[in-house]
Amino acid sequence: MALLCSIGFHSWDGCKCSTCGKTRDEGHDLSEDCETCAKCGKNSGGKHDWGPGDKCARCGKPQIVIVWQEYIDRAGKCIENKMFQKAIEQLTEAEKISGQHDIISFLRTQAFLGKGDSEQAANEVRLIKSELEADVIARLKVYIGDVLANEAVENVNRHVQAVNHTPPGGCSESPRGVAMRRLYASKREAAKKIELALELNPGNERLEKLLGQCR
């Protein structure tokens, strides 16, 4: 920190010192957004002047952008409060305004995971194109792949146990025959889940081995 700044003599440019970067709660730049300072990013508590048009009369920000952001903010809060279906509804409304958008897909991935719908989560995460948070998306894909694989294995194991607890022999409609049919169906469903997991994580040896065991 510069000497003058250290003793309180800042070079204020609006709300921000041009020398040390310290900020103050006055002199905010609201030219781009009546609610958020362009210099320090603080919410000013101000309000837009919508007037008769679809843009703010002061900063020119389109009203549709504000509405879209409100949907996104509400969806985020719903996810924090484990209201996952409500979050999905808010994101659907946001998508009507903007079309497919990375932040919508990212939040919807979180909501579907929260609901326990890993396949829908996998479908959503594949839509995310942004590389700004590539490491985050990569970890999310690994996590979803693990969830899909674990669900697949657990489901097959349940049906294996069911077969083991039925008496051997009998026709296709016997308890054993029904249990075997359900086991084969669970393996087919497991293969689909693991294939989806491999789409997110190509070349994963564990997933490839599990897929081989389901076929």
C-alpha atoms as an extended CHARMM CRD file, in Angstrom:
* protein
*
       215  EXT
         1         1  MET       CA              0.0000000000        0.0000000000        0.0000000000  PROA      1               0.0000000000
         2         2  ALA       CA              1.2450000000        3.4850000000       -0.8760000000  PROA      2               0.0000000000
         3         3  LEU       CA              2.3820000000        5.6450000000        2.0340000000  PROA      3               0.0000000000
         4         4  LEU       CA             -0.3450000000        8.2750000000        1.5790000000  PROA      4               0.0000000000
         5         5  CYS       CA             -3.0170000000        5.5670000000        1.3890000000  PROA      5               0.0000000000
         6         6  SER       CA             -1.7180000000        3.9680000000        4.5810000000  PROA      6               0.0000000000
         7         7  ILE       CA             -2.4110000000        7.1940000000        6.5040000000  PROA      7               0.0000000000
         8         8  GLY       CA             -5.8120000000        7.7550000000        4.9360000000  PROA      8               0.0000000000
         9         9  PHE       CA             -5.0110000000       10.0310000000        1.9940000000  PROA      9               0.0000000000
        10        10  HSD       CA             -6.5220000000        8.0600000000       -0.8580000000  PROA      10              0.0000000000
        11        11  SER       CA             -6.7870000000        9.0680000000       -4.5100000000  PROA      11              0.0000000000
        12        12  TRP       CA            -10.5210000000        8.5640000000       -4.8400000000  PROA      12              0.0000000000
        13        13  ASP       CA            -11.9960000000        7.9180000000       -8.2820000000  PROA      13              0.0000000000
        14        14  GLY       CA            -15.6220000000        7.7460000000       -7.3190000000  PROA      14              0.0000000000
        15        15  CYS       CA            -15.9580000000        4.8510000000       -4.8910000000  PROA      15              0.0000000000
        16        16  LYS       CA            -12.5210000000        3.3500000000       -5.4730000000  PROA      16              0.0000000000
        17        17  CYS       CA             -8.9790000000        4.4970000000       -4.7310000000  PROA      17              0.0000000000
        18        18  SER       CA             -6.9870000000        4.5010000000       -7.9750000000  PROA      18              0.0000000000
        19        19  THR       CA             -3.7900000000        3.8210000000       -6.0270000000  PROA      19              0.0000000000
        20        20  CYS       CA             -4.5480000000        0.9910000000       -3.5780000000  PROA      20              0.0000000000
        21        21  GLY       CA             -7.9850000000       -0.2210000000       -4.7180000000  PROA      21              0.0000000000
        22        22  LYS       CA             -9.7440000000        0.4910000000       -1.4020000000  PROA      22              0.0000000000
        23        23  THR       CA            -13.4710000000        1.1610000000       -1.7960000000  PROA      23              0.0000000000
        24        24  ARG       CA            -15.9800000000        3.3870000000       -0.0330000000  PROA      24              0.0000000000
        25        25  ASP       CA            -19.7610000000        3.4970000000       -0.0170000000  PROA      25              0.0000000000
        26        26  GLU       CA            -20.1470000000        6.6680000000       -2.0460000000  PROA      26              0.0000000000
        27        27  GLY       CA            -19.4550000000        7.8630000000       -5.5380000000  PROA      27              0.0000000000
        28        28  HSD       CA            -20.6340000000        4.6110000000       -7.1370000000  PROA      28              0.0000000000
        29        29  ASP       CA            -20.7520000000        4.3490000000      -10.9400000000  PROA      29              0.0000000000
        30        30  LEU       CA            -24.3150000000        3.3920000000      -11.8410000000  PROA      30              0.0000000000
        31        31  SER       CA            -24.0490000000        4.3140000000      -15.5160000000  PROA      31              0.0000000000
        32        32  GLU       CA            -24.2860000000        0.6790000000      -16.6550000000  PROA      32              0.0000000000
        33        33  ASP       CA            -26.6830000000       -0.6560000000      -14.0230000000  PROA      33              0.0000000000
        34        34  CYS       CA            -28.7720000000        1.3370000000      -11.5440000000  PROA      34              0.0000000000
        35        35  GLU       CA            -28.4760000000       -1.4800000000       -8.9840000000  PROA      35              0.0000000000
        36        36  THR       CA            -24.7940000000       -2.4520000000       -9.2910000000  PROA      36              0.0000000000
        37        37  CYS       CA            -21.6720000000       -0.2650000000       -9.2960000000  PROA      37              0.0000000000
        38        38  ALA       CA            -19.5210000000       -0.6880000000      -12.4240000000  PROA      38              0.0000000000
        39        39  LYS       CA            -16.3470000000        0.0350000000      -10.4150000000  PROA      39              0.0000000000
        40        40  CYS       CA            -16.6370000000       -2.0520000000       -7.2450000000  PROA      40              0.0000000000
        41        41  GLY       CA            -19.5620000000       -4.3790000000       -8.0360000000  PROA      41              0.0000000000
        42        42  LYS       CA            -21.5230000000       -3.4560000000       -4.9090000000  PROA      42              0.0000000000
        43        43  ASN       CA            -25.3060000000       -3.5120000000       -4.9810000000  PROA      43              0.0000000000
        44        44  SER       CA            -26.2530000000        0.1070000000       -4.4890000000  PROA      44              0.0000000000
        45        45  GLY       CA            -29.8170000000       -0.5370000000       -3.4220000000  PROA      45              0.0000000000
        46        46  GLY       CA            -30.9670000000        1.7040000000       -6.2650000000  PROA      46              0.0000000000
        47        47  LYS       CA            -33.8810000000        0.9600000000       -8.5400000000  PROA      47              0.0000000000
        48        48  HSD       CA            -34.2960000000        1.0560000000      -12.2960000000  PROA      48              0.0000000000
        49        49  ASP       CA            -36.5880000000        3.5780000000      -13.9530000000  PROA      49              0.0000000000
        50        50  TRP       CA            -38.5350000000        1.4530000000      -16.4170000000  PROA      50              0.0000000000
        51        51  GLY       CA            -40.8750000000        4.1960000000      -17.6070000000  PROA      51              0.0000000000
        52        52  PRO       CA            -43.0030000000        3.4020000000      -20.6810000000  PROA      52              0.0000000000
        53        53  GLY       CA            -40.3750000000        1.3470000000      -22.5770000000  PROA      53              0.0000000000
        54        54  ASP       CA            -38.5900000000       -1.9580000000      -22.0290000000  PROA      54              0.0000000000
        55        55  LYS       CA            -35.2960000000       -0.3100000000      -20.9840000000  PROA      55              0.0000000000
        56        56  CYS       CA            -34.2750000000        1.6200000000      -17.8890000000  PROA      56              0.0000000000
        57        57  ALA       CA            -34.4830000000        5.3650000000      -18.6220000000  PROA      57              0.0000000000
        58        58  ARG       CA            -31.2800000000        5.9680000000      -16.6200000000  PROA      58              0.0000000000
        59        59  CYS       CA            -28.8260000000        3.1450000000      -17.4100000000  PROA      59              0.0000000000
        60        60  GLY       CA            -30.4420000000        1.6310000000      -20.5080000000  PROA      60              0.0000000000
        61        61  LYS       CA            -30.4120000000       -1.9340000000      -19.1960000000  PROA      61              0.0000000000
        62        62  PRO       CA            -33.0960000000       -4.0930000000      -20.8720000000  PROA      62              0.0000000000
        63        63  GLN       CA            -35.8720000000       -5.1740000000      -18.5360000000  PROA      63              0.0000000000
        64        64  ILE       CA            -35.7240000000       -8.7120000000      -19.8900000000  PROA      64              0.0000000000
        65        65  VAL       CA            -32.1650000000       -9.0990000000      -18.5460000000  PROA      65              0.0000000000
        66        66  ILE       CA            -33.3520000000       -8.1330000000      -15.0760000000  PROA      66              0.0000000000
        67        67  VAL       CA            -36.2330000000      -10.6080000000      -15.1950000000  PROA      67              0.0000000000
        68        68  TRP       CA            -33.8960000000      -13.3930000000      -16.3910000000  PROA      68              0.0000000000
        69        69  GLN       CA            -31.4620000000      -12.6860000000      -13.5520000000  PROA      69              0.0000000000
        70        70  GLU       CA            -34.3090000000      -12.7700000000      -11.0270000000  PROA      70              0.0000000000
        71        71  TYR       CA            -35.2800000000      -16.2720000000      -12.1960000000  PROA      71              0.0000000000
        72        72  ILE       CA            -31.6470000000      -17.3950000000      -11.9210000000  PROA      72              0.0000000000
        73        73  ASP       CA            -31.2940000000      -15.9090000000       -8.4270000000  PROA      73              0.0000000000
        74        74  ARG       CA            -34.5120000000      -17.5450000000       -7.2360000000  PROA      74              0.0000000000
        75        75  ALA       CA            -33.4340000000      -20.9050000000       -8.6740000000  PROA      75              0.0000000000
        76        76  GLY       CA            -30.1150000000      -20.6680000000       -6.8300000000  PROA      76              0.0000000000
        77        77  LYS       CA            -31.8750000000      -19.9660000000       -3.5410000000  PROA      77              0.0000000000
        78        78  CYS       CA            -34.2680000000      -22.8680000000       -4.1400000000  PROA      78              0.0000000000
        79        79  ILE       CA            -31.3270000000      -25.2240000000       -4.6290000000  PROA      79              0.0000000000
        80        80  GLU       CA            -29.7100000000      -23.9460000000       -1.4280000000  PROA      80              0.0000000000
        81        81  ASN       CA            -32.9800000000      -24.6930000000        0.4040000000  PROA      81              0.0000000000
        82        82  LYS       CA            -33.3250000000      -28.1370000000       -1.2630000000  PROA      82              0.0000000000
        83        83  MET       CA            -36.4570000000      -27.0510000000       -3.1670000000  PROA      83              0.0000000000
        84        84  PHE       CA            -35.2140000000      -28.7820000000       -6.3040000000  PROA      84              0.0000000000
        85        85  GLN       CA            -38.4570000000      -29.0200000000       -8.3090000000  PROA      85              0.0000000000
        86        86  LYS       CA            -39.1430000000      -25.3290000000       -7.6760000000  PROA      86              0.0000000000
        87        87  ALA       CA            -35.6210000000      -24.5270000000       -8.8850000000  PROA      87              0.0000000000
        88        88  ILE       CA            -36.2360000000      -26.4410000000      -12.1110000000  PROA      88              0.0000000000
        89        89  GLU       CA            -39.4500000000      -24.4780000000      -12.6690000000  PROA      89              0.0000000000
        90        90  GLN       CA            -37.6020000000      -21.1620000000      -12.2170000000  PROA      90              0.0000000000
        91        91  LEU       CA            -34.8810000000      -22.2670000000      -14.6420000000  PROA      91              0.0000000000
        92        92  THR       CA            -37.4860000000      -23.2920000000      -17.2080000000  PROA      92              0.0000000000
        93        93  GLU       CA            -38.8950000000      -19.7500000000      -17.0960000000  PROA      93              0.0000000000
        94        94  ALA       CA            -35.3810000000      -18.3100000000      -17.4660000000  PROA      94              0.0000000000
        95        95  GLU       CA            -34.7970000000      -20.5560000000      -20.4760000000  PROA      95              0.0000000000
        96        96  LYS       CA            -37.9310000000      -19.2050000000      -22.1450000000  PROA      96              0.0000000000
        97        97  ILE       CA            -36.2630000000      -15.7960000000      -22.0980000000  PROA      97              0.0000000000
        98        98  SER       CA            -32.6940000000      -16.6970000000      -23.0460000000  PROA      98              0.0000000000
        99        99  GLY       CA            -32.8000000000      -20.1500000000      -24.6180000000  PROA      99              0.0000000000
       100       100  GLN       CA            -30.1950000000      -22.7010000000      -23.5200000000  PROA      100             0.0000000000
       101       101  HSD       CA            -27.5740000000      -21.0300000000      -21.3670000000  PROA      101             0.0000000000
       102       102  ASP       CA            -24.6150000000      -22.4790000000      -19.4820000000  PROA      102             0.0000000000
       103       103  ILE       CA            -25.6900000000      -21.1230000000      -16.0930000000  PROA      103             0.0000000000
       104       104  ILE       CA            -29.1950000000      -22.5770000000      -16.5870000000  PROA      104             0.0000000000
       105       105  SER       CA            -27.7770000000      -26.0010000000      -17.4420000000  PROA      105             0.0000000000
       106       106  PHE       CA            -25.3090000000      -25.8280000000      -14.5550000000  PROA      106             0.0000000000
       107       107  LEU       CA            -28.0080000000      -25.0080000000      -11.9980000000  PROA      107             0.0000000000
       108       108  ARG       CA            -30.4270000000      -27.5150000000      -13.4770000000  PROA      108             0.0000000000
       109       109  THR       CA            -27.6980000000      -30.1770000000      -13.1700000000  PROA      109             0.0000000000
       110       110  GLN       CA            -27.4840000000      -29.3610000000       -9.4520000000  PROA      110             0.0000000000
       111       111  ALA       CA            -31.2830000000      -29.4980000000       -9.0960000000  PROA      111             0.0000000000
       112       112  PHE       CA            -31.6030000000      -32.8850000000      -10.8200000000  PROA      112             0.0000000000
       113       113  LEU       CA            -28.8030000000      -34.2930000000       -8.6730000000  PROA      113             0.0000000000
       114       114  GLY       CA            -30.6450000000      -33.0150000000       -5.6140000000  PROA      114             0.0000000000
       115       115  LYS       CA            -33.8270000000      -34.7520000000       -6.7870000000  PROA      115             0.0000000000
       116       116  GLY       CA            -31.8960000000      -37.9840000000       -7.2700000000  PROA      116             0.0000000000
       117       117  ASP       CA            -32.3680000000      -37.9510000000      -11.0610000000  PROA      117             0.0000000000
       118       118  SER       CA            -28.7870000000      -38.6420000000      -12.1280000000  PROA      118             0.0000000000
       119       119  GLU       CA            -29.6450000000      -39.4020000000      -15.7610000000  PROA      119             0.0000000000
       120       120  GLN       CA            -31.2790000000      -36.0030000000      -16.2470000000  PROA      120             0.0000000000
       121       121  ALA       CA            -28.3120000000      -34.4130000000      -14.4690000000  PROA      121             0.0000000000
       122       122  ALA       CA            -25.9870000000      -36.1340000000      -16.9320000000  PROA      122             0.0000000000
       123       123  ASN       CA            -28.0290000000      -34.9000000000      -19.8930000000  PROA      123             0.0000000000
       124       124  GLU       CA            -27.9260000000      -31.3350000000      -18.5590000000  PROA      124             0.0000000000
       125       125  VAL       CA            -24.1950000000      -31.2200000000      -17.8030000000  PROA      125             0.0000000000
       126       126  ARG       CA            -23.4570000000      -32.2710000000      -21.3970000000  PROA      126             0.0000000000
       127       127  LEU       CA            -25.0490000000      -29.0200000000      -22.6070000000  PROA      127             0.0000000000
       128       128  ILE       CA            -22.5360000000      -26.8240000000      -20.7870000000  PROA      128             0.0000000000
       129       129  LYS       CA            -20.0750000000      -25.3480000000      -23.2810000000  PROA      129             0.0000000000
       130       130  SER       CA            -18.2430000000      -22.7020000000      -21.2380000000  PROA      130             0.0000000000
       131       131  GLU       CA            -14.5830000000      -23.3120000000      -20.4920000000  PROA      131             0.0000000000
       132       132  LEU       CA            -14.4040000000      -20.5650000000      -17.8550000000  PROA      132             0.0000000000
       133       133  GLU       CA            -14.9070000000      -23.1450000000      -15.1100000000  PROA      133             0.0000000000
       134       134  ALA       CA            -13.6970000000      -26.1880000000      -17.0410000000  PROA      134             0.0000000000
       135       135  ASP       CA            -12.2030000000      -27.8300000000      -13.9450000000  PROA      135             0.0000000000
       136       136  VAL       CA            -15.5070000000      -27.4760000000      -12.0600000000  PROA      136             0.0000000000
       137       137  ILE       CA            -17.4610000000      -29.0000000000      -14.9440000000  PROA      137             0.0000000000
       138       138  ALA       CA            -14.9150000000      -31.8300000000      -15.2700000000  PROA      138             0.0000000000
       139       139  ARG       CA            -15.2630000000      -32.6990000000      -11.5630000000  PROA      139             0.0000000000
       140       140  LEU       CA            -19.0390000000      -32.5290000000      -11.8740000000  PROA      140             0.0000000000
       141       141  LYS       CA            -18.9690000000      -34.9770000000      -14.7810000000  PROA      141             0.0000000000
       142       142  VAL       CA            -16.7900000000      -37.3900000000      -12.7900000000  PROA      142             0.0000000000
       143       143  TYR       CA            -19.1740000000      -37.1320000000       -9.8380000000  PROA      143             0.0000000000
       144       144  ILE       CA            -22.2760000000      -37.7470000000      -11.9850000000  PROA      144             0.0000000000
       145       145  GLY       CA            -20.5260000000      -40.6730000000      -13.6660000000  PROA      145             0.0000000000
       146       146  ASP       CA            -19.8250000000      -42.2180000000      -10.2660000000  PROA      146             0.0000000000
       147       147  VAL       CA            -23.4370000000      -41.6950000000       -9.1800000000  PROA      147             0.0000000000
       148       148  LEU       CA            -24.7460000000      -43.3580000000      -12.3560000000  PROA      148             0.0000000000
       149       149  ALA       CA            -22.3590000000      -46.2930000000      -11.9960000000  PROA      149             0.0000000000
       150       150  ASN       CA            -23.1740000000      -46.8070000000       -8.3200000000  PROA      150             0.0000000000
       151       151  GLU       CA            -26.9220000000      -46.7060000000       -9.0220000000  PROA      151             0.0000000000
       152       152  ALA       CA            -26.4810000000      -49.2590000000      -11.8020000000  PROA      152             0.0000000000
       153       153  VAL       CA            -24.4170000000      -51.6420000000       -9.6550000000  PROA      153             0.0000000000
       154       154  GLU       CA            -26.7400000000      -51.3700000000       -6.6560000000  PROA      154             0.0000000000
       155       155  ASN       CA            -29.7960000000      -52.1080000000       -8.7960000000  PROA      155             0.0000000000
       156       156  VAL       CA            -28.1940000000      -55.2000000000      -10.3680000000  PROA      156             0.0000000000
       157       157  ASN       CA            -27.0180000000      -56.4350000000       -6.9760000000  PROA      157             0.0000000000
       158       158  ARG       CA            -30.5600000000      -56.1420000000       -5.5760000000  PROA      158             0.0000000000
       159       159  HSD       CA            -31.8490000000      -58.3620000000       -8.3530000000  PROA      159             0.0000000000
       160       160  VAL       CA            -28.9960000000      -60.8360000000       -7.9070000000  PROA      160             0.0000000000
       161       161  GLN       CA            -29.9920000000      -61.1400000000       -4.2510000000  PROA      161             0.0000000000
       162       162  ALA       CA            -33.6140000000      -61.6480000000       -5.2760000000  PROA      162             0.0000000000
       163       163  VAL       CA            -32.5900000000      -64.5160000000       -7.5900000000  PROA      163             0.0000000000
       164       164  ASN       CA            -30.4870000000      -66.1010000000       -4.8400000000  PROA      164             0.0000000000
       165       165  HSD       CA            -33.4660000000      -66.0510000000       -2.4880000000  PROA      165             0.0000000000
       166       166  THR       CA            -35.8230000000      -67.8970000000       -4.8390000000  PROA      166             0.0000000000
       167       167  PRO       CA            -35.9050000000      -71.6920000000       -5.1800000000  PROA      167             0.0000000000
       168       168  PRO       CA            -34.1380000000      -73.0110000000       -8.3140000000  PROA      168             0.0000000000
       169       169  GLY       CA            -35.9750000000      -74.6010000000      -11.2190000000  PROA      169             0.0000000000
       170       170  GLY       CA            -39.4750000000      -74.1460000000      -12.4790000000  PROA      170             0.0000000000
       171       171  CYS       CA            -40.9310000000      -72.5600000000      -15.6120000000  PROA      171             0.0000000000
       172       172  SER       CA            -40.4350000000      -68.9890000000      -16.8400000000  PROA      172             0.0000000000
       173       173  GLU       CA            -43.4090000000      -67.8690000000      -14.7320000000  PROA      173             0.0000000000
       174       174  SER       CA            -42.0660000000      -69.4320000000      -11.5510000000  PROA      174             0.0000000000
       175       175  PRO       CA            -40.6070000000      -67.1240000000       -8.8730000000  PROA      175             0.0000000000
       176       176  ARG       CA            -37.1280000000      -68.0370000000      -10.1210000000  PROA      176             0.0000000000
       177       177  GLY       CA            -38.0190000000      -67.3180000000      -13.7330000000  PROA      177             0.0000000000
       178       178  VAL       CA            -39.5710000000      -63.9420000000      -12.8970000000  PROA      178             0.0000000000
       179       179  ALA       CA            -36.5610000000      -62.9890000000      -10.7740000000  PROA      179             0.0000000000
       180       180  MET       CA            -34.1900000000      -63.9170000000      -13.6170000000  PROA      180             0.0000000000
       181       181  ARG       CA            -36.1090000000      -61.7950000000      -16.1210000000  PROA      181             0.0000000000
       182       182  ARG       CA            -35.9430000000      -58.8500000000      -13.7540000000  PROA      182             0.0000000000
       183       183  LEU       CA            -32.2170000000      -59.3890000000      -13.3250000000  PROA      183             0.0000000000
       184       184  TYR       CA            -31.6190000000      -59.3270000000      -17.0910000000  PROA      184             0.0000000000
       185       185  ALA       CA            -33.7310000000      -56.1650000000      -17.3800000000  PROA      185             0.0000000000
       186       186  SER       CA            -31.7380000000      -54.5140000000      -14.5790000000  PROA      186             0.0000000000
       187       187  LYS       CA            -28.4980000000      -55.3430000000      -16.4270000000  PROA      187             0.0000000000
       188       188  ARG       CA            -29.8110000000      -53.7070000000      -19.6010000000  PROA      188             0.0000000000
       189       189  GLU       CA            -30.8180000000      -50.6090000000      -17.6190000000  PROA      189             0.0000000000
       190       190  ALA       CA            -27.4440000000      -50.6100000000      -15.8630000000  PROA      190             0.0000000000
       191       191  ALA       CA            -25.6550000000      -50.7390000000      -19.2230000000  PROA      191             0.0000000000
       192       192  LYS       CA            -27.5640000000      -47.6380000000      -20.3750000000  PROA      192             0.0000000000
       193       193  LYS       CA            -26.5880000000      -45.7350000000      -17.2210000000  PROA      193             0.0000000000
       194       194  ILE       CA            -22.9380000000      -46.7160000000      -17.5370000000  PROA      194             0.0000000000
       195       195  GLU       CA            -22.8790000000      -45.8050000000      -21.2380000000  PROA      195             0.0000000000
       196       196  LEU       CA            -24.1570000000      -42.3620000000      -20.2560000000  PROA      196             0.0000000000
       197       197  ALA       CA            -21.4750000000      -42.1400000000      -17.5760000000  PROA      197             0.0000000000
       198       198  LEU       CA            -18.8400000000      -43.0430000000      -20.2040000000  PROA      198             0.0000000000
       199       199  GLU       CA            -20.0950000000      -40.2850000000      -22.4920000000  PROA      199             0.0000000000
       200       200  LEU       CA            -19.2300000000      -37.8500000000      -19.7130000000  PROA      200             0.0000000000
       201       201  ASN       CA            -15.9530000000      -39.6030000000      -18.8430000000  PROA      201             0.0000000000
       202       202  PRO       CA            -14.6190000000      -41.3330000000      -21.9900000000  PROA      202             0.0000000000
       203       203  GLY       CA            -11.8650000000      -43.8500000000      -21.4350000000  PROA      203             0.0000000000
       204       204  ASN       CA            -12.6620000000      -44.4080000000      -17.7510000000  PROA      204             0.0000000000
       205       205  GLU       CA            -11.3770000000      -47.9420000000      -17.0810000000  PROA      205             0.0000000000
       206       206  ARG       CA            -13.6960000000      -48.6430000000      -14.1440000000  PROA      206             0.0000000000
       207       207  LEU       CA            -16.7570000000      -47.6890000000      -16.1620000000  PROA      207             0.0000000000
       208       208  GLU       CA            -15.6300000000      -49.7260000000      -19.1640000000  PROA      208             0.0000000000
       209       209  LYS       CA            -15.1360000000      -52.7770000000      -16.9270000000  PROA      209             0.0000000000
       210       210  LEU       CA            -18.5850000000      -52.3570000000      -15.3650000000  PROA      210             0.0000000000
       211       211  LEU       CA            -20.1400000000      -52.0040000000      -18.8020000000  PROA      211             0.0000000000
       212       212  GLY       CA            -18.5250000000      -55.2760000000      -19.8670000000  PROA      212             0.0000000000
       213       213  GLN       CA            -19.9880000000      -57.0130000000      -16.8160000000  PROA      213             0.0000000000
       214       214  CYS       CA            -23.5010000000      -55.8130000000      -17.7000000000  PROA      214             0.0000000000
       215       215  ARG       CA            -23.4150000000      -57.2220000000      -21.2050000000  PROA      215             0.0000000000
